[in-house]
Amino acid sequence: MTTDTLAGALRYAVLTKGGRIQILVKPTAKELRKRGKRRWQLFGTVEGDDKALPTLVEMVQRAVQGMEAGSDTAAGDRKKPKGSKAAKG
């Protein structure tokens, strides 16, 4: 995330992580930093204007297409299942 992103008043922020998409409405700098620490990646932002909704829809569609194309490593972020405690003996 850049300083410019955190400085302006944003209407929407689109984040991606492991085959998932998250949209924040009116995100604060604190919310963006918090998600950055949790390995969410900022895909894009939408400024607050009258064309915000069509821009948001287009951005989400691009994020989905990127995930379908395999550019986002969905399998890499998944955790391995843990075995049961009884089986470990």
A tleap script that builds the chain and sets N, CA, C and O, in Angstrom:
source leaprc.protein.ff14SB
mol = sequence {
  NMET THR THR ASP THR LEU ALA GLY ALA LEU
  ARG TYR ALA VAL LEU THR LYS GLY GLY ARG
  ILE GLN ILE LEU VAL LYS PRO THR ALA LYS
  GLU LEU ARG LYS ARG GLY LYS ARG ARG TRP
  GLN LEU PHE GLY THR VAL GLU GLY ASP ASP
  LYS ALA LEU PRO THR LEU VAL GLU MET VAL
  GLN ARG ALA VAL GLN GLY MET GLU ALA GLY
  SER ASP THR ALA ALA GLY ASP ARG LYS LYS
  PRO LYS GLY SER LYS ALA ALA LYS CGLY
}
set mol.1.N position { 0.835 -1.170 0.000 }
set mol.1.CA position { 0.000 0.000 0.000 }
set mol.1.C position { 0.884 1.239 0.000 }
set mol.1.O position { 1.895 1.302 0.699 }
set mol.2.N position { 0.495 2.185 -0.770 }
set mol.2.CA position { 1.303 3.388 -0.862 }
set mol.2.C position { 0.772 4.458 0.077 }
set mol.2.O position { -0.348 4.375 0.581 }
set mol.3.N position { 1.594 5.448 0.292 }
set mol.3.CA position { 1.201 6.563 1.153 }
set mol.3.C position { 0.053 7.339 0.521 }
set mol.3.O position { -0.829 7.827 1.228 }
set mol.4.N position { 0.056 7.458 -0.805 }
set mol.4.CA position { -1.023 8.161 -1.492 }
set mol.4.C position { -2.368 7.498 -1.256 }
set mol.4.O position { -3.384 8.180 -1.123 }
set mol.5.N position { -2.381 6.184 -1.202 }
set mol.5.CA position { -3.614 5.449 -0.963 }
set mol.5.C position { -4.166 5.758 0.420 }
set mol.5.O position { -5.374 5.928 0.589 }
set mol.6.N position { -3.291 5.828 1.396 }
set mol.6.CA position { -3.740 6.079 2.759 }
set mol.6.C position { -4.103 7.536 2.999 }
set mol.6.O position { -4.880 7.834 3.906 }
set mol.7.N position { -3.546 8.468 2.187 }
set mol.7.CA position { -3.763 9.889 2.427 }
set mol.7.C position { -5.155 10.354 2.001 }
set mol.7.O position { -5.743 11.202 2.672 }
set mol.8.N position { -5.690 9.824 0.914 }
set mol.8.CA position { -6.957 10.309 0.380 }
set mol.8.C position { -8.157 9.665 1.027 }
set mol.8.O position { -8.055 8.634 1.691 }
set mol.9.N position { -9.309 10.300 0.819 }
set mol.9.CA position { -10.567 9.745 1.308 }
set mol.9.C position { -11.064 8.758 0.263 }
set mol.9.O position { -11.446 9.155 -0.839 }
set mol.10.N position { -11.062 7.480 0.601 }
set mol.10.CA position { -11.461 6.442 -0.329 }
set mol.10.C position { -12.909 6.053 -0.099 }
set mol.10.O position { -13.416 6.115 1.021 }
set mol.11.N position { -13.565 5.651 -1.178 }
set mol.11.CA position { -14.926 5.168 -1.048 }
set mol.11.C position { -14.938 3.643 -0.905 }
set mol.11.O position { -15.680 3.088 -0.095 }
set mol.12.N position { -14.097 2.974 -1.711 }
set mol.12.CA position { -14.007 1.520 -1.653 }
set mol.12.C position { -12.547 1.098 -1.794 }
set mol.12.O position { -11.752 1.776 -2.445 }
set mol.13.N position { -12.208 -0.029 -1.177 }
set mol.13.CA position { -10.910 -0.662 -1.372 }
set mol.13.C position { -11.171 -2.138 -1.657 }
set mol.13.O position { -11.922 -2.794 -0.936 }
set mol.14.N position { -10.545 -2.652 -2.714 }
set mol.14.CA position { -10.705 -4.052 -3.097 }
set mol.14.C position { -9.419 -4.771 -2.727 }
set mol.14.O position { -8.335 -4.403 -3.181 }
set mol.15.N position { -9.551 -5.806 -1.894 }
set mol.15.CA position { -8.409 -6.583 -1.415 }
set mol.15.C position { -8.554 -8.030 -1.869 }
set mol.15.O position { -9.669 -8.533 -2.013 }
set mol.16.N position { -7.419 -8.701 -2.094 }
set mol.16.CA position { -7.443 -10.104 -2.481 }
set mol.16.C position { -6.494 -10.893 -1.590 }
set mol.16.O position { -5.495 -10.373 -1.092 }
set mol.17.N position { -6.840 -12.171 -1.404 }
set mol.17.CA position { -5.990 -13.069 -0.618 }
set mol.17.C position { -6.435 -14.508 -0.878 }
set mol.17.O position { -7.568 -14.881 -0.572 }
set mol.18.N position { -5.553 -15.295 -1.435 }
set mol.18.CA position { -5.792 -16.725 -1.563 }
set mol.18.C position { -7.120 -17.112 -2.185 }
set mol.18.O position { -7.825 -17.952 -1.626 }
set mol.19.N position { -7.485 -16.539 -3.305 }
set mol.19.CA position { -8.740 -16.888 -3.960 }
set mol.19.C position { -9.957 -16.208 -3.359 }
set mol.19.O position { -11.090 -16.575 -3.672 }
set mol.20.N position { -9.739 -15.227 -2.506 }
set mol.20.CA position { -10.851 -14.501 -1.886 }
set mol.20.C position { -10.761 -13.017 -2.232 }
set mol.20.O position { -9.681 -12.489 -2.501 }
set mol.21.N position { -11.908 -12.363 -2.220 }
set mol.21.CA position { -11.981 -10.920 -2.468 }
set mol.21.C position { -12.702 -10.288 -1.289 }
set mol.21.O position { -13.702 -10.810 -0.797 }
set mol.22.N position { -12.178 -9.164 -0.850 }
set mol.22.CA position { -12.810 -8.415 0.235 }
set mol.22.C position { -12.947 -6.965 -0.225 }
set mol.22.O position { -12.007 -6.381 -0.765 }
set mol.23.N position { -14.128 -6.395 -0.003 }
set mol.23.CA position { -14.374 -5.002 -0.363 }
set mol.23.C position { -14.638 -4.224 0.916 }
set mol.23.O position { -15.544 -4.556 1.679 }
set mol.24.N position { -13.843 -3.190 1.144 }
set mol.24.CA position { -14.038 -2.323 2.300 }
set mol.24.C position { -14.745 -1.059 1.853 }
set mol.24.O position { -14.363 -0.449 0.855 }
set mol.25.N position { -15.768 -0.664 2.583 }
set mol.25.CA position { -16.503 0.560 2.303 }
set mol.25.C position { -15.987 1.654 3.222 }
set mol.25.O position { -15.968 1.494 4.442 }
set mol.26.N position { -15.573 2.757 2.635 }
set mol.26.CA position { -14.985 3.885 3.354 }
set mol.26.C position { -13.880 3.406 4.311 }
set mol.26.O position { -13.972 3.615 5.520 }
set mol.27.N position { -12.847 2.769 3.769 }
set mol.27.CA position { -11.802 2.218 4.632 }
set mol.27.C position { -10.952 3.307 5.267 }
set mol.27.O position { -10.669 4.333 4.648 }
set mol.28.N position { -10.559 3.075 6.484 }
set mol.28.CA position { -9.639 3.981 7.166 }
set mol.28.C position { -8.220 3.459 6.981 }
set mol.28.O position { -8.015 2.310 6.591 }
set mol.29.N position { -7.260 4.304 7.262 }
set mol.29.CA position { -5.862 3.901 7.158 }
set mol.29.C position { -5.572 2.748 8.104 }
set mol.29.O position { -4.802 1.848 7.771 }
set mol.30.N position { -6.182 2.770 9.280 }
set mol.30.CA position { -5.975 1.707 10.263 }
set mol.30.C position { -6.489 0.363 9.738 }
set mol.30.O position { -5.827 -0.661 9.910 }
set mol.31.N position { -7.666 0.360 9.097 }
set mol.31.CA position { -8.215 -0.875 8.548 }
set mol.31.C position { -7.319 -1.443 7.452 }
set mol.31.O position { -7.101 -2.653 7.392 }
set mol.32.N position { -6.798 -0.575 6.585 }
set mol.32.CA position { -5.927 -1.029 5.500 }
set mol.32.C position { -4.612 -1.590 6.031 }
set mol.32.O position { -4.124 -2.607 5.538 }
set mol.33.N position { -4.040 -0.928 7.034 }
set mol.33.CA position { -2.800 -1.440 7.625 }
set mol.33.C position { -3.031 -2.793 8.292 }
set mol.33.O position { -2.209 -3.702 8.175 }
set mol.34.N position { -4.157 -2.917 8.992 }
set mol.34.CA position { -4.487 -4.153 9.701 }
set mol.34.C position { -4.595 -5.320 8.726 }
set mol.34.O position { -4.094 -6.409 9.005 }
set mol.35.N position { -5.231 -5.106 7.608 }
set mol.35.CA position { -5.370 -6.175 6.621 }
set mol.35.C position { -4.057 -6.456 5.905 }
set mol.35.O position { -3.796 -7.589 5.499 }
set mol.36.N position { -3.243 -5.438 5.751 }
set mol.36.CA position { -1.920 -5.639 5.172 }
set mol.36.C position { -1.077 -6.556 6.035 }
set mol.36.O position { -0.327 -7.382 5.515 }
set mol.37.N position { -1.190 -6.421 7.344 }
set mol.37.CA position { -0.462 -7.292 8.258 }
set mol.37.C position { -0.979 -8.722 8.191 }
set mol.37.O position { -0.250 -9.665 8.503 }
set mol.38.N position { -2.225 -8.885 7.787 }
set mol.38.CA position { -2.812 -10.224 7.666 }
set mol.38.C position { -2.678 -10.775 6.250 }
set mol.38.O position { -3.404 -11.688 5.858 }
set mol.39.N position { -1.749 -10.216 5.493 }
set mol.39.CA position { -1.379 -10.660 4.151 }
set mol.39.C position { -2.446 -10.456 3.087 }
set mol.39.O position { -2.410 -11.136 2.062 }
set mol.40.N position { -3.393 -9.547 3.290 }
set mol.40.CA position { -4.300 -9.160 2.223 }
set mol.40.C position { -3.528 -8.230 1.301 }
set mol.40.O position { -2.729 -7.417 1.765 }
set mol.41.N position { -3.764 -8.345 -0.007 }
set mol.41.CA position { -3.101 -7.490 -0.978 }
set mol.41.C position { -4.103 -6.510 -1.551 }
set mol.41.O position { -5.218 -6.885 -1.914 }
set mol.42.N position { -3.701 -5.252 -1.629 }
set mol.42.CA position { -4.566 -4.216 -2.177 }
set mol.42.C position { -4.612 -4.365 -3.684 }
set mol.42.O position { -3.601 -4.175 -4.361 }
set mol.43.N position { -5.784 -4.704 -4.216 }
set mol.43.CA position { -5.954 -4.859 -5.663 }
set mol.43.C position { -6.200 -3.505 -6.313 }
set mol.43.O position { -5.678 -3.218 -7.390 }
set mol.44.N position { -7.003 -2.671 -5.647 }
set mol.44.CA position { -7.281 -1.345 -6.179 }
set mol.44.C position { -8.198 -0.569 -5.260 }
set mol.44.O position { -8.790 -1.115 -4.329 }
set mol.45.N position { -8.303 0.732 -5.548 }
set mol.45.CA position { -9.171 1.601 -4.758 }
set mol.45.C position { -10.080 2.394 -5.688 }
set mol.45.O position { -9.781 2.576 -6.868 }
set mol.46.N position { -11.190 2.860 -5.137 }
set mol.46.CA position { -12.135 3.688 -5.874 }
set mol.46.C position { -12.348 4.957 -5.069 }
set mol.46.O position { -12.722 4.913 -3.897 }
set mol.47.N position { -12.103 6.083 -5.716 }
set mol.47.CA position { -12.308 7.377 -5.075 }
set mol.47.C position { -13.802 7.681 -4.994 }
set mol.47.O position { -14.594 7.087 -5.725 }
set mol.48.N position { -14.181 8.577 -4.133 }
set mol.48.CA position { -15.581 8.931 -3.944 }
set mol.48.C position { -16.077 9.925 -4.983 }
set mol.48.O position { -15.955 11.136 -4.796 }
set mol.49.N position { -16.634 9.422 -6.072 }
set mol.49.CA position { -17.257 10.283 -7.069 }
set mol.49.C position { -18.533 9.622 -7.576 }
set mol.49.O position { -18.919 8.560 -7.087 }
set mol.50.N position { -19.194 10.247 -8.562 }
set mol.50.CA position { -20.473 9.721 -9.047 }
set mol.50.C position { -20.328 8.446 -9.869 }
set mol.50.O position { -21.320 7.753 -10.095 }
set mol.51.N position { -19.117 8.117 -10.322 }
set mol.51.CA position { -18.887 6.909 -11.113 }
set mol.51.C position { -18.271 5.789 -10.287 }
set mol.51.O position { -17.633 4.892 -10.840 }
set mol.52.N position { -18.448 5.828 -9.000 }
set mol.52.CA position { -17.782 4.873 -8.116 }
set mol.52.C position { -18.306 3.457 -8.292 }
set mol.52.O position { -17.510 2.519 -8.346 }
set mol.53.N position { -19.610 3.272 -8.383 }
set mol.53.CA position { -20.168 1.919 -8.447 }
set mol.53.C position { -19.766 1.180 -9.725 }
set mol.53.O position { -19.325 0.035 -9.631 }
set mol.54.N position { -19.897 1.775 -10.915 }
set mol.54.CA position { -19.439 1.046 -12.113 }
set mol.54.C position { -17.942 0.734 -12.077 }
set mol.54.O position { -17.514 -0.318 -12.552 }
set mol.55.N position { -17.155 1.636 -11.519 }
set mol.55.CA position { -15.721 1.404 -11.398 }
set mol.55.C position { -15.445 0.242 -10.449 }
set mol.55.O position { -14.572 -0.584 -10.715 }
set mol.56.N position { -16.185 0.177 -9.345 }
set mol.56.CA position { -16.035 -0.913 -8.384 }
set mol.56.C position { -16.393 -2.254 -9.023 }
set mol.56.O position { -15.676 -3.238 -8.842 }
set mol.57.N position { -17.484 -2.296 -9.760 }
set mol.57.CA position { -17.909 -3.536 -10.411 }
set mol.57.C position { -16.844 -4.009 -11.400 }
set mol.57.O position { -16.533 -5.199 -11.456 }
set mol.58.N position { -16.290 -3.088 -12.171 }
set mol.58.CA position { -15.244 -3.433 -13.131 }
set mol.58.C position { -13.998 -3.964 -12.426 }
set mol.58.O position { -13.379 -4.922 -12.888 }
set mol.59.N position { -13.638 -3.346 -11.320 }
set mol.59.CA position { -12.456 -3.761 -10.576 }
set mol.59.C position { -12.638 -5.161 -9.989 }
set mol.59.O position { -11.709 -5.968 -10.022 }
set mol.60.N position { -13.812 -5.452 -9.458 }
set mol.60.CA position { -14.083 -6.779 -8.896 }
set mol.60.C position { -14.053 -7.828 -10.004 }
set mol.60.O position { -13.545 -8.930 -9.801 }
set mol.61.N position { -14.596 -7.490 -11.176 }
set mol.61.CA position { -14.560 -8.435 -12.293 }
set mol.61.C position { -13.122 -8.731 -12.718 }
set mol.61.O position { -12.795 -9.875 -13.035 }
set mol.62.N position { -12.262 -7.710 -12.729 }
set mol.62.CA position { -10.857 -7.921 -13.072 }
set mol.62.C position { -10.168 -8.796 -12.024 }
set mol.62.O position { -9.340 -9.639 -12.368 }
set mol.63.N position { -10.506 -8.601 -10.753 }
set mol.63.CA position { -9.916 -9.414 -9.690 }
set mol.63.C position { -10.330 -10.874 -9.838 }
set mol.63.O position { -9.510 -11.773 -9.654 }
set mol.64.N position { -11.593 -11.114 -10.167 }
set mol.64.CA position { -12.082 -12.480 -10.360 }
set mol.64.C position { -11.396 -13.116 -11.562 }
set mol.64.O position { -10.996 -14.279 -11.504 }
set mol.65.N position { -11.260 -12.371 -12.641 }
set mol.65.CA position { -10.589 -12.904 -13.833 }
set mol.65.C position { -9.130 -13.244 -13.529 }
set mol.65.O position { -8.608 -14.248 -14.014 }
set mol.66.N position { -8.482 -12.412 -12.731 }
set mol.66.CA position { -7.101 -12.688 -12.363 }
set mol.66.C position { -6.977 -13.959 -11.542 }
set mol.66.O position { -6.011 -14.706 -11.696 }
set mol.67.N position { -7.946 -14.209 -10.674 }
set mol.67.CA position { -7.921 -15.423 -9.865 }
set mol.67.C position { -8.201 -16.647 -10.717 }
set mol.67.O position { -7.589 -17.697 -10.522 }
set mol.68.N position { -9.131 -16.517 -11.667 }
set mol.68.CA position { -9.446 -17.638 -12.546 }
set mol.68.C position { -8.266 -17.980 -13.448 }
set mol.68.O position { -8.067 -19.143 -13.801 }
set mol.69.N position { -7.487 -16.974 -13.818 }
set mol.69.CA position { -6.333 -17.201 -14.684 }
set mol.69.C position { -5.173 -17.830 -13.921 }
set mol.69.O position { -4.216 -18.313 -14.525 }
set mol.70.N position { -5.260 -17.822 -12.590 }
set mol.70.CA position { -4.224 -18.450 -11.788 }
set mol.70.C position { -3.126 -17.496 -11.375 }
set mol.70.O position { -2.085 -17.935 -10.889 }
set mol.71.N position { -3.333 -16.179 -11.558 }
set mol.71.CA position { -2.298 -15.231 -11.165 }
set mol.71.C position { -2.207 -15.097 -9.655 }
set mol.71.O position { -1.150 -14.730 -9.141 }
set mol.72.N position { -3.261 -15.377 -8.940 }
set mol.72.CA position { -3.259 -15.338 -7.481 }
set mol.72.C position { -3.101 -16.776 -6.985 }
set mol.72.O position { -3.878 -17.642 -7.389 }
set mol.73.N position { -2.153 -17.048 -6.152 }
set mol.73.CA position { -1.885 -18.402 -5.690 }
set mol.73.C position { -2.865 -18.813 -4.615 }
set mol.73.O position { -2.605 -18.652 -3.422 }
set mol.74.N position { -3.987 -19.341 -5.044 }
set mol.74.CA position { -5.029 -19.736 -4.098 }
set mol.74.C position { -4.594 -20.934 -3.265 }
set mol.74.O position { -4.890 -20.995 -2.072 }
set mol.75.N position { -3.906 -21.870 -3.866 }
set mol.75.CA position { -3.514 -23.070 -3.133 }
set mol.75.C position { -2.357 -22.795 -2.182 }
set mol.75.O position { -2.195 -23.522 -1.201 }
set mol.76.N position { -1.561 -21.785 -2.434 }
set mol.76.CA position { -0.408 -21.499 -1.601 }
set mol.76.C position { -0.754 -20.944 -0.240 }
set mol.76.O position { 0.035 -21.089 0.694 }
set mol.77.N position { -1.915 -20.308 -0.092 }
set mol.77.CA position { -2.290 -19.706 1.182 }
set mol.77.C position { -3.063 -20.656 2.088 }
set mol.77.O position { -3.317 -20.330 3.248 }
set mol.78.N position { -3.433 -21.804 1.588 }
set mol.78.CA position { -4.216 -22.719 2.404 }
set mol.78.C position { -3.333 -23.434 3.404 }
set mol.78.O position { -2.180 -23.760 3.119 }
set mol.79.N position { -3.888 -23.672 4.577 }
set mol.79.CA position { -3.152 -24.371 5.621 }
set mol.79.C position { -3.338 -25.870 5.456 }
set mol.79.O position { -4.358 -26.331 4.945 }
set mol.80.N position { -2.348 -26.617 5.891 }
set mol.80.CA position { -2.445 -28.069 5.857 }
set mol.80.C position { -3.343 -28.520 6.995 }
set mol.80.O position { -3.268 -27.971 8.094 }
set mol.81.N position { -4.195 -29.516 6.751 }
set mol.81.CA position { -5.074 -29.992 7.836 }
set mol.81.C position { -4.248 -30.679 8.911 }
set mol.81.O position { -3.299 -31.407 8.622 }
set mol.82.N position { -4.626 -30.435 10.137 }
set mol.82.CA position { -3.945 -31.049 11.268 }
set mol.82.C position { -4.575 -32.403 11.561 }
set mol.82.O position { -5.781 -32.589 11.401 }
set mol.83.N position { -3.757 -33.329 11.985 }
set mol.83.CA position { -4.249 -34.644 12.372 }
set mol.83.C position { -4.914 -34.576 13.745 }
set mol.83.O position { -4.686 -33.634 14.504 }
set mol.84.N position { -5.710 -35.545 14.050 }
set mol.84.CA position { -6.367 -35.533 15.351 }
set mol.84.C position { -5.352 -35.870 16.456 }
set mol.84.O position { -4.348 -36.534 16.197 }
set mol.85.N position { -5.609 -35.425 17.645 }
set mol.85.CA position { -4.703 -35.659 18.781 }
set mol.85.C position { -4.655 -37.140 19.153 }
set mol.85.O position { -3.621 -37.634 19.602 }
set mol.86.N position { -5.770 -37.846 18.968 }
set mol.86.CA position { -5.815 -39.262 19.312 }
set mol.86.C position { -4.889 -40.089 18.408 }
set mol.86.O position { -4.318 -41.088 18.845 }
set mol.87.N position { -4.750 -39.668 17.158 }
set mol.87.CA position { -3.934 -40.430 16.201 }
set mol.87.C position { -2.450 -40.255 16.474 }
set mol.87.O position { -1.649 -41.105 16.086 }
set mol.88.N position { -2.065 -39.157 17.141 }
set mol.88.CA position { -0.660 -38.901 17.400 }
set mol.88.C position { -0.090 -39.743 18.535 }
set mol.88.O position { 1.125 -39.893 18.663 }
set mol.89.N position { -0.979 -40.288 19.352 }
set mol.89.CA position { -0.560 -41.237 20.376 }
set mol.89.C position { 0.135 -40.641 21.481 }
set mol.89.O position { 0.538 -41.343 22.408 }
savepdb mol mol.pdb
quit
